[in-house]
Amino acid sequence: MRYFLELTYNGKDYHGWQNQPNAISVQEVIEKSLSTLLNETISIFGAGRTDAGVHAKQMFAHFDTEVDFLDEDLVYKLNSFLPKDIAILDIFKVKPDTHARFHALSRAYLYRISLSKDVFNNDGAFYLKQDLDIDKMKEASKILLHYKDFQCFSKSNTDVNTYNCNIMQTELELVNNELHFTVTADRFLRNMVRAIVGTLINVGLGKLEVEDLHTIIKSKNRSEAGFSVPAHGLYLIEVKYPESIKLTE
C-alpha cells in the first residue's frame, strides 16, 4: 500500500531534506523512525528537496508498506519517536501510482525579511538593516509572471532538463515588522527563490532598476542576478495535489 505523510519541520539543524552520505537530513530521520515503528525498511520520497537550513510549514512525502491498514495512533507514535523540530500532521492512503513529487500541481514558498532587530526571531527571518523601496520591489516581482525560463536564478552546475517554471503568483506584503515574499509555481530550481529575493532586495536598495529584471532574466546568467539570501528565512508553505490521488474506502 502507498501512503502520504503530511509534515512540517524546522530545517535549522538539518542538511536539507534529502539523504546525505555524511550529514543528517530530514528524510533520514523520518525513514529511521517509520522503519522502527512498522518493523520493515521504509524509504520515503518527498515533494521537493529543500536545501540545508530551509524550513517547511507543509511538506508531503510518500512511502510503501506491506501493511494495508495503519494504526490510527501512528501519527502520535511517530511524533513521539521524532525530534522536536519535525512533526507529522497526517498520514493517509493514496492510489498506488501516486508520487509525492511528480503529482504535485504547485508549490508555494515564503521568504521572511525582518526590518527591525528581533532577538526572538534570529533563526526565523533574515534581518536587513537598510531601508527598502517596497513599492519598487513589488513592481519588479510582477515581472516574473511574464517569463518561463529562470536559468538566471538557478544554482550553477545543476543537472536539470529544463529551466522553465510556471510562476503562477507572487506577493510582497508588510506583516508587522517583516516583509513577506510569497511565490507559487509548478516547480522551482535549486536556490531559485533565494536568488529572486536577493535580486528584489537589490531593487529595493536602488542597486538595480525595476526594468533591469527583464535584462537579468533574458541573460540566463546567474552572475547577472542578485545575491542569494540566507536559508533560514525560507519556508515551503504549501504543496497542492489533485483530490483524485486519495484512495477512497
Buried (B, 14 or more C-beta within 10 A) or exposed (E): BBBBBBBBBBBBEBBBBBBBEEEEBBBBBBBEBBBEBBEEEBEBBBBBBBBBBBBBBBBBBBBBBEEEEBEEEBBEBBBEBBBEBBBBBEBEBBEEEBEBBEBBEBBBBBBBBBBEEBEEBEEBBBBBEEEBBBEBBBBBBEBBEEBEBBBBBBBEEEEEEEBBBEBEEBBBEEEEEBBBBBBBBBBBBBBBBBBBBBBBBBBBBEEBEBEBBEEBBEEBEBEBBBEBBBBBBBBBBBBBBEEEBBBEE
